[in-house]
Amino acid sequence: DYKKRVDAMETELKEKLRYYKDYVLAKMWVETLREGAIKVAPAEIDEYYAKNPYEITVEHIILPTYEEAEAVMKKVKSGADFSKTAREKSMDKDNVRLPPVIYGEFMPELEEMAFKMRSGEVQGVVKTTLGYHLLKKVSQTKLELSSSKERIQRILEKKKFDAHLAKFQAKVKVEVLNEDYK
């Protein structure tokens, strides 16, 4: 029994050490990139804010098929309460109202539409990898630059990181084994 417990602990610790080594390597790589390839200058943050100073809040309904989404859209367009309908019909009943987002933090397939909508407006049906979405824009507020700098920096770093990976993938043959990352 003692040997079994010690062996189990050794196996668990080896697995934790392997995970930690991978974590530290990835963290060091990202830190190196942040100082070089994906470094964001303060002027870039100011420029991004000048183009995208707003934060929006949206509610969404997500459905598995286009037909179901179209039927729910007709119901909402004919006067049904969007929030109530979302809590009844959406696959994501617990997250009808999404956290406020700035441009670059939202799903790319929905972002353009969401930011162009007027408050109170309902739009859809838009297909994403999660299903078919209907959106209602609840509010739009202008943010202060000082309170949004960190968020904008993360958005710009991600864009630069994605471009860096794309450039790297163009040079080297990359095979993605996990379907979630394709």
N, C-alpha and C positions, 0 to 999 in steps of 0.2 A: 504494500500500500504506500509506504514511504517512497520507494523508487518510482512508482507510478506518478505520485504527486510531484516529485522533483522533476521527472521527465516532462510532465505536462507544463510545469512552470518554465523549464528551459525552452520548450517549443514555443510557448507564448512569448517569452522574452526575445527569442530570436526573430519571431515575426514582428514584434514591436520595433526591434532594432532595424530590421530591413525596411519597415515603413518609415521610420525616422530618417534613415539615410536618404531614401528617395525624397522625402519632404524637404530636408535640408538642402539637397542638391538643387531641387526645383526652386526653392526660395532664394538661394544664392544666385541662380541663373536669372531670375526675375529682377533681383536687386541690381545685378550687373546691367541688365537691359534698361532699367530705369535711369541709370546714370549715363547711358549711351543711346542706343537705338530707339528707345521709346520715351526718352526724356521730353517732358512738356515744359515749354517756356511760358512765363507769365503772360507774355503778349498773346500766345495762342489761346489761353484761357479767356482773356479779355475779348479777343476776336470771336470766339465761340459764343460767349455770353451776349455780345452785341447782336448776333444772328438769332440766338435762342434764349431769350430772357424769361420765358414763361414756364411755369409748372402747371400741369393739368391733372385733374382727377377724373377718372372714368369708371363707369360700371360696365360689366360685360356679361353676356350670356354666351356660353359655349355649348355647342351641340355636336353630336357625332356625324350627322348627315346633312347634306345641303337641303334636302326636302324638309327636314324638321326645322332647320334654321329659317328657311323661307316661310314656313307656316307660323313660326313664332314672330317673325318680323311683321307679317301681315296683322297679327293680333296686336302687336305693340303699335303699329302705324294706325290701327283703327281705334286707339285710345286706351289700351290696357296699360296699367302701371308697369313700368320697366322693372323696377326693383322687385316688386311682388312676383312678376312673371319670371324673373331670373331665379328667385328663391324656389319657385315651383318647378321650372323646366331645365335650368342649366345643369351641366355635368359638374360644375364647380359652385354648388349652392352656398358654400361657406365663405367664398371670396367674391361676392358680387361686386362690391366696391373695391377697386384696386388701390394700392398706396399711390400717393401723388408721384408723378414722374416728370423729368425734364427730357427734352429731346435727346435721344441717344440711350435712354434707360429702358425704353419700351420695346416690345417685339417689333422688329423691322417691318414685318408684313402689315402691321396695324398703325405704325407710328405716323406716317404721312397723313393718313386719313384722320386720325385722332387729333392731331395738332391743327388741322385745317377746319375742323368742325367748330360750330358755334356752341356755346354752353346751352345745354338742354336738348341739343340735336341728337338724333339716333341714326346710326349708319350701320351697314353690313350688307350682305353676308360676305365675310372674308375668310378664306381657307388658310389655316396654318397647320403646322405639324400636330397641334393639339386637337384640332377639330375646326368647326365653323363658328365664327364669332359675330356677335352683334355688339355694338358699342353705343353707349350714351355718354356724352361729355357732360360731366356734372359741373366742373368749374375750371377756370383758368386764372392764375394769378401771376403777377410779375414778381420775380424773386429779386432780392438784393444780391449783388455780385459777391459780397463778402460771405454770405451764407451758402452760396452755391459753388464756390471755387473748388472745393475738394471733390464734389460730385462731377464737375466738369473735367477736372484733371483725370479722374478714373475713366470717364468716357473717352477722352482723347488718348489716354494710355492704351485702352483696349483697342481703339481703332489702329493705333500705331503697331500694337502687338499683333493684331490680325494681319496687317500689311507685312510686317516682318516675317511672320510665319508663311504667308503666301509667297513671298520672295524666296524664302528658304525652300519651300516645297517645289518651286519652279526649278531650282538647281538640283535638288536631290529627290530621288524617287521615295515617296512616303506612302506607306500602306497603313490605313486606319483599321484596326482590328475590332474596335468596339463600335457597333452600329450607332450608338448614341452620340458619337463625336464626328460622324460623317457629315 
